[in-house]
Amino acid sequence: MLAKADSSAPRKEPTDLVFTDPLTGLGNHRRFVDKVERLQAERADDPAPFAVGIIDLDGFKPINDLFGRAAGDNILVQVALRLRAAMDEHSIATRIGADEFGFLLPMTFSVAAASAQARTLIEILSAPYDVGERTVRLSASVGCALFYGDESADELINKAETALYQAKRSGRGAVVVYTQEMEDAAKRMTRMEQALRRAVSAGEVEPHFQPIIDLRTRRPIGFEALARWTDRDLGRVPPSVFIAIAEERGIIGPLSQLLLRKATIAAGRWPAHLFLSFNLSPSQLVDQNTGQQILSILDQTGFDPRRLEIEITETGVMSDPTSAAKIVADLRQVGIRVSLDDFGTGQSSLGRLRDFHFDKLKIDRAFVSSILDDRPSEHIIRAILAMCEGLGMDVVAEGIEEEAQAQRLLAFGCGGGQGYLFGKPLDADATLGYLRDSLRGPAQARDA
């Protein structure tokens, strides 16, 4: 017979459960906010600084996918134990997201101290974790913010989130403490994002076209479409800036579709033997709608799929190899050629060249720029060309700016070239002028 519960024994308040993460036993996001608010109230009359931080586990999702949910949960419990042990009597650690943890350091008064303590936590979390009979390693990124007496709990935590975002962009194992400059940069980014959204909606982003030439004849064989944007208020915005914003803020899909539509309409006016090369971003290679969107645009503009080349990067392939392989196969099935861009600078293995059946490889400009005075670059280019010959792949060398570079590549057996030596990116009308000049000889084409 079960013993009757003692009605005088203390009972756990229901609110305790509301503030507790059931997996790790740490406080949850609500507890985190509550603790920050209480500390702010205590220091209302004497606003001594204190630090809050947010930890994100780098590489947790792949480990969770590889070993399973139970193993992932086990790792999270181990993380919680380490964080709890690392806190002093004044500090707390909480679990505020799937693989995010928040911490509050009441006795930390400076940026330097917050950064040092965050780095200590990263070291603690980087030790091996037991997963059954195996061990795995993780790293962590940390964003911190200091309270100076003039912000709410939500504002303070949002600042730590912004710092974490910057830390993640800096690479694994980074610590960033929030600054005013960071806030100003975030505001500029938001203004630019809104302007870009307006520009995409109004169709104001334009494709420009850079020639890809046959190194032997010096005549164009195709053009690469490159995005260009000039805003009425911001002026000319570099592609390296607005493409990154489009990727980060989820605008890349509509932007890419706008550019492909305009590019195929322009390319439809070129001689039929010229191809159009178009770049896909890494995020588009994890979206299974990408292939259908491309085919729909080709159908709308009447552009022959056999004249289209899609360029993807090694980094894009590695984001989700299974998804990327499906998209590549679907595109090649209708006659679209697929090119691997920036070869040699990404993360993929040589086996990807076999698995993905690329039609073309583009040698990154980093190797081309040093081909005349760097023996390792020369040997790498020779090896790439020999490999592509064996695989039956075409090759284009990017970033050719000097005649001596072009001659050296031609002597090595490289068939295609691209760079300022042969022409800068031009708008649609100027590209037609370039083509008219190129029919009269390569000299005029280079001067166009």
C-alpha distance (Angstrom), angle and dihedral (degrees) to the residues before:
residue distance angle dihedral
M1 . . .
L2 3.81 . .
A3 3.77 116.0 .
K4 3.76 113.9 -107.8
A5 3.78 112.1 -109.2
D6 3.79 114.6 -105.1
S7 3.78 105.2 -115.6
S8 3.80 89.4 -154.4
A9 3.85 94.0 58.3
P10 3.84 115.0 106.2
R11 3.77 112.6 -99.5
K12 3.80 125.8 -146.8
E13 3.76 108.7 -107.6
P14 3.80 115.1 -121.2
T15 3.80 88.2 -126.6
D16 3.81 89.6 65.7
L17 3.80 89.6 65.8
V18 3.79 91.3 48.9
F19 3.82 89.3 57.7
T20 3.83 96.8 43.2
D21 3.79 131.6 86.8
P22 3.83 104.1 -131.7
L23 3.81 95.5 -148.4
T24 3.79 102.1 49.7
G25 3.80 102.8 19.8
L26 3.79 89.9 -127.5
G27 3.76 121.9 125.6
N28 3.81 114.8 -85.7
H29 3.80 131.9 -133.6
R30 3.81 92.2 -74.6
R31 3.80 90.3 53.1
F32 3.79 90.0 49.0
V33 3.81 92.9 53.3
D34 3.81 91.4 43.4
K35 3.81 92.7 52.7
V36 3.80 92.1 48.2
E37 3.81 91.3 49.6
R38 3.82 92.3 48.7
L39 3.81 92.0 50.7
Q40 3.80 91.0 48.0
A41 3.80 89.8 52.3
E42 3.82 91.4 49.9
R43 3.79 90.6 53.7
A44 3.79 97.3 41.4
D45 3.81 92.6 111.3
D46 3.80 95.4 36.5
P47 3.84 106.3 29.2
A48 3.79 99.8 -162.1
P49 3.81 110.3 174.1
F50 3.78 122.9 -102.3
A51 3.80 132.6 176.5
V52 3.77 134.6 -121.3
G53 3.77 123.5 -172.0
I54 3.77 141.1 -174.7
I55 3.80 123.1 -148.6
D56 3.80 122.7 -157.2
L57 3.81 118.6 -168.1
D58 3.81 109.4 -127.8
G59 3.79 113.8 -138.5
F60 3.79 96.4 5.8
K61 3.81 96.3 128.7
P62 3.85 95.9 57.1
I63 3.81 89.8 49.1
N64 3.80 90.5 47.5
D65 3.82 89.9 50.0
L66 3.81 92.7 46.6
F67 3.82 100.3 45.7
G68 3.79 100.5 26.7
R69 3.79 138.4 -112.2
A70 3.81 95.3 -69.6
A71 3.79 92.0 54.9
G72 3.79 90.2 46.8
D73 3.79 91.1 52.2
N74 3.79 89.4 49.0
I75 3.80 90.5 54.6
L76 3.81 91.1 49.5
V77 3.80 90.0 53.0
Q78 3.81 89.9 51.0
V79 3.80 90.1 49.2
A80 3.81 89.8 51.9
L81 3.80 91.8 50.5
R82 3.79 91.8 51.4
L83 3.79 93.3 47.6
R84 3.81 92.9 47.8
A85 3.80 90.4 50.8
A86 3.81 91.1 48.7
M87 3.82 94.5 55.3
D88 3.79 119.9 93.2
E89 3.81 122.6 -138.4
H90 3.81 92.2 -83.0
S91 3.82 99.6 44.6
I92 3.79 132.6 75.4
A93 3.80 137.3 -161.1
T94 3.81 124.0 -152.7
R95 3.78 138.1 -179.5
I96 3.80 107.6 -122.5
G97 3.81 102.5 167.4
A98 3.79 143.9 7.2
D99 3.81 93.6 -69.8
E100 3.80 99.4 -2.9
F101 3.78 125.8 103.7
G102 3.80 128.7 -170.9
F103 3.77 126.9 -151.6
L104 3.80 134.6 -169.7
L105 3.82 121.3 -151.9
P106 3.84 109.0 -170.8
M107 3.83 94.5 178.1
T108 3.81 96.2 50.9
F109 3.80 111.0 101.7
S110 3.82 107.5 169.2
V111 3.79 143.0 49.4
A112 3.80 91.2 -117.7
A113 3.81 92.8 52.5
A114 3.82 92.7 47.1
S115 3.79 91.1 49.7
A116 3.82 92.5 48.4
Q117 3.81 93.2 50.0
A118 3.80 91.5 46.9
R119 3.80 90.5 53.0
T120 3.78 89.5 51.2
L121 3.81 89.8 54.2
I122 3.81 90.5 50.1
E123 3.81 90.2 53.4
I124 3.80 90.5 49.8
L125 3.80 92.2 49.8
S126 3.82 93.4 45.8
A127 3.82 94.2 67.2
P128 3.85 114.8 105.3
Y129 3.81 120.9 -80.2
D130 3.78 124.7 -143.1
V131 3.80 114.4 -120.5
G132 3.79 107.0 175.3
E133 3.78 106.5 -66.1
R134 3.80 92.6 -15.1
T135 3.75 136.5 70.3
V136 3.80 127.3 -140.8
R137 3.78 133.5 -170.3
L138 3.78 130.1 -137.2
S139 3.75 134.0 -176.9
A140 3.78 127.2 -152.8
S141 3.80 138.9 -145.6
V142 3.80 121.8 -146.7
G143 3.78 134.4 -158.9
C144 3.82 119.7 -169.0
A145 3.79 137.3 -174.0
L146 3.80 132.1 -171.4
F147 3.78 124.6 -136.8
Y148 3.81 114.1 -132.2
G149 3.79 99.0 172.1
D150 3.80 104.3 -93.0
E151 3.82 107.3 83.9
S152 3.80 137.9 69.4
A153 3.78 123.9 -114.7
D154 3.80 91.3 -103.8
E155 3.80 91.6 50.1
L156 3.80 91.3 49.4
I157 3.80 92.8 49.3
N158 3.81 90.7 46.2
K159 3.80 88.6 54.8
A160 3.80 89.8 52.8
E161 3.83 88.4 49.9
T162 3.80 90.0 52.0
A163 3.80 90.1 50.4
L164 3.82 89.9 48.7
Y165 3.79 90.0 52.5
Q166 3.81 89.3 54.3
A167 3.80 90.4 47.4
K168 3.80 91.5 52.8
R169 3.79 90.3 50.8
S170 3.81 89.7 52.3
G171 3.80 92.9 58.9
R172 3.77 136.5 -97.8
G173 3.76 121.7 -35.8
A174 3.81 95.2 22.3
V175 3.81 129.2 145.1
V176 3.80 122.9 -154.2
V177 3.80 125.7 -179.5
Y178 3.79 115.6 -156.1
T179 3.82 117.8 -104.5
Q180 3.79 135.7 -179.9
E181 3.80 89.1 -111.2
M182 3.79 88.0 58.6
E183 3.79 90.5 52.8
D184 3.80 91.1 50.2
A185 3.80 90.2 49.5
A186 3.81 90.7 49.5
K187 3.80 90.1 52.5
R188 3.80 91.0 49.6
M189 3.78 89.4 49.3
T190 3.81 91.1 51.7
R191 3.81 92.0 49.5
M192 3.79 90.6 49.7
E193 3.80 91.6 46.8
Q194 3.80 91.3 54.1
A195 3.80 91.2 47.5
L196 3.80 90.8 49.6
R197 3.79 92.0 50.1
R198 3.80 89.3 53.2
A199 3.80 91.3 47.3
V200 3.80 93.6 51.0
S201 3.80 91.6 46.8
A202 3.82 90.6 49.7
G203 3.82 93.1 43.9
E204 3.80 93.1 -118.8
V205 3.82 98.6 138.9
E206 3.80 110.7 93.0
P207 3.80 135.8 -159.9
H208 3.80 118.2 -125.8
F209 3.79 120.6 -166.2
Q210 3.81 129.8 -134.0
P211 3.82 117.5 -165.6
I212 3.79 122.7 -115.5
I213 3.77 108.2 -156.4
D214 3.78 141.3 -164.5
L215 3.80 102.7 -110.7
R216 3.81 92.2 -147.2
T217 3.82 99.7 50.1
R218 3.84 96.8 23.5
R219 3.79 90.0 -137.1
P220 3.82 123.1 130.9
I221 3.79 117.4 -99.5
G222 3.79 96.0 177.0
F223 3.81 146.3 -26.8
E224 3.77 134.5 -114.6
A225 3.81 115.4 -134.4
L226 3.81 112.5 -132.2
A227 3.81 124.9 -174.0
R228 3.81 120.3 -116.8
W229 3.80 127.4 -177.5
T230 3.79 130.6 -176.4
D231 3.80 114.7 -178.3
R232 3.79 122.3 -156.6
D233 3.82 91.0 -128.4
L234 3.81 104.7 24.6
G235 3.80 96.2 41.0
R236 3.80 120.1 -148.1
V237 3.80 109.6 -4.2
P238 3.84 116.6 -158.0
P239 3.83 114.7 -117.1
S240 3.81 89.6 -127.7
V241 3.80 87.2 63.7
F242 3.79 104.7 41.1
I243 3.81 96.3 37.6
A244 3.82 88.8 55.0
I245 3.81 90.0 49.6
A246 3.80 90.8 48.8
E247 3.81 89.8 52.1
E248 3.78 95.4 47.2
R249 3.81 97.3 42.6
G250 3.81 99.0 43.1
I251 3.82 97.7 -107.9
I252 3.80 97.2 114.0
G253 3.82 95.0 93.2
P254 3.83 97.3 56.7
L255 3.82 90.6 38.6
S256 3.80 92.7 52.5
Q257 3.80 92.7 47.5
L258 3.81 91.2 50.5
L259 3.80 91.7 50.4
L260 3.81 94.8 45.5
R261 3.80 91.3 50.5
K262 3.80 92.3 50.7
A263 3.81 93.0 41.8
T264 3.80 95.4 51.8
I265 3.81 91.3 48.0
A266 3.80 89.5 52.6
A267 3.82 93.2 43.8
G268 3.80 89.8 52.0
R269 3.84 86.9 72.4
W270 3.81 93.4 56.7
P271 3.82 125.8 91.9
A272 3.80 109.1 -78.6
H273 3.82 95.1 -115.1
L274 3.82 92.8 64.7
F275 3.79 120.0 91.8
L276 3.81 130.9 -148.2
S277 3.80 118.0 -132.2
F278 3.81 116.3 -155.6
N279 3.82 130.4 -176.9
L280 3.80 125.5 -130.3
S281 3.81 119.0 -158.2
P282 3.84 123.4 -129.5
S283 3.81 91.7 -107.7
Q284 3.81 91.0 56.5
L285 3.80 89.6 57.2
V286 3.80 90.9 63.6
D287 3.82 93.2 49.3
Q288 3.80 110.9 87.1
N289 3.82 89.7 -159.5
T290 3.81 90.8 67.1
G291 3.80 96.5 87.8
Q292 3.80 93.9 49.0
Q293 3.80 91.3 47.0
I294 3.81 90.7 54.2
L295 3.80 93.1 48.2
S296 3.80 91.1 47.4
I297 3.81 91.3 54.2
L298 3.81 91.8 47.7
D299 3.79 89.1 51.2
Q300 3.82 91.5 50.0
T301 3.81 94.6 48.7
G302 3.82 96.8 36.8
F303 3.80 93.0 -126.3
D304 3.83 116.3 157.9
P305 3.85 109.7 -114.7
R306 3.81 88.7 -144.5
R307 3.82 89.0 66.0
L308 3.81 93.2 54.7
E309 3.79 125.7 90.7
I310 3.78 119.5 -171.1
E311 3.81 116.8 -151.7
I312 3.79 120.3 -152.5
T313 3.80 130.0 174.3
E314 3.78 131.5 -127.9
T315 3.80 89.3 -114.6
G316 3.80 89.9 53.5
V317 3.79 91.3 51.8
M318 3.79 92.2 50.6
S319 3.83 94.2 50.9
D320 3.81 90.0 77.2
P321 3.83 112.5 -12.1
T322 3.81 94.3 -173.2
S323 3.80 93.9 52.6
A324 3.80 92.5 42.4
A325 3.81 91.5 50.7
K326 3.81 91.1 52.4
I327 3.81 92.6 50.0
V328 3.82 92.4 46.4
A329 3.82 91.4 49.7
D330 3.81 92.2 49.1
L331 3.80 92.3 50.6
R332 3.80 94.9 47.0
Q333 3.79 90.4 49.0
V334 3.82 90.7 67.7
G335 3.79 94.4 44.6
I336 3.80 100.7 -92.9
R337 3.79 111.6 141.3
V338 3.80 119.4 -134.6
S339 3.80 123.9 -146.5
L340 3.81 129.2 -166.3
D341 3.81 107.3 -134.3
D342 3.83 129.8 -153.9
F343 3.79 92.1 13.1
G344 3.79 114.7 -163.6
T345 3.80 98.2 27.3
G346 3.82 101.5 74.6
Q347 3.79 137.0 68.9
S348 3.79 106.7 -99.0
S349 3.77 126.2 111.3
L350 3.79 127.4 -123.1
G351 3.79 86.8 -105.4
R352 3.80 88.9 71.8
L353 3.80 89.0 68.3
R354 3.78 88.1 62.4
D355 3.78 97.4 39.5
F356 3.80 96.6 49.6
H357 3.84 101.0 39.4
F358 3.79 96.5 -139.7
D359 3.78 117.7 -164.1
K360 3.79 95.7 -151.7
L361 3.77 141.0 16.6
K362 3.80 125.5 -151.3
I363 3.81 116.7 -150.2
D364 3.79 109.5 -136.5
R365 3.79 118.7 -111.5
A366 3.82 90.3 -122.2
F367 3.83 89.1 74.4
V368 3.81 95.1 39.2
S369 3.82 94.1 51.7
S370 3.82 91.5 58.4
I371 3.81 99.6 36.6
L372 3.81 93.6 107.5
D373 3.80 98.5 53.3
D374 3.80 107.9 19.8
R375 3.79 118.4 75.0
P376 3.83 95.3 -164.6
S377 3.83 90.5 56.0
E378 3.80 89.9 49.2
H379 3.80 92.3 51.2
I380 3.81 91.9 46.0
I381 3.81 91.4 52.8
R382 3.81 91.2 47.7
A383 3.80 90.1 50.7
I384 3.82 92.3 48.7
L385 3.80 91.7 50.3
A386 3.81 92.4 48.8
M387 3.79 91.2 48.2
C388 3.81 93.0 49.2
E389 3.78 91.3 48.9
G390 3.77 89.5 54.8
L391 3.81 91.5 47.6
G392 3.80 93.8 46.0
M393 3.81 93.0 -118.6
D394 3.80 127.3 145.9
V395 3.80 117.7 -125.9
V396 3.80 133.2 -146.4
A397 3.80 122.5 -174.4
E398 3.81 113.6 -145.6
G399 3.79 130.7 -150.2
I400 3.83 98.9 30.7
E401 3.80 107.3 168.1
E402 3.81 103.9 154.3
E403 3.79 131.6 57.7
A404 3.81 90.1 -132.6
Q405 3.81 89.8 58.9
A406 3.81 90.9 51.9
Q407 3.81 91.7 48.8
R408 3.80 92.4 49.0
L409 3.83 92.1 49.4
L410 3.80 91.1 47.9
A411 3.81 90.6 51.0
F412 3.80 89.0 52.2
G413 3.81 90.5 54.3
C414 3.82 100.7 -102.4
G415 3.80 110.4 155.0
G416 3.80 105.0 -165.9
G417 3.78 135.4 42.9
Q418 3.79 139.5 -173.6
G419 3.80 131.8 -177.2
Y420 3.77 146.9 93.7
L421 3.81 90.8 -64.1
F422 3.80 87.7 72.6
G423 3.79 100.5 31.7
K424 3.78 145.8 -46.4
P425 3.81 122.2 -115.0
L426 3.82 110.4 -76.7
D427 3.78 133.5 -171.7
A428 3.80 120.9 -104.6
D429 3.81 97.3 -89.1
A430 3.81 94.7 44.4
T431 3.81 89.2 49.0
L432 3.81 89.5 58.8
G433 3.80 88.1 52.4
Y434 3.78 90.0 50.4
L435 3.80 89.7 52.6
R436 3.79 92.6 50.9
D437 3.80 89.7 52.0
S438 3.80 93.2 46.0
L439 3.79 90.5 59.2
R440 3.79 88.3 62.3
G441 3.80 92.7 54.2
P442 3.80 143.6 -58.6
A443 3.80 93.9 -92.2
Q444 3.78 92.8 64.3
A445 3.82 90.7 44.0
R446 3.80 90.9 56.4
D447 3.79 91.7 48.9
A448 3.81 95.0 48.0
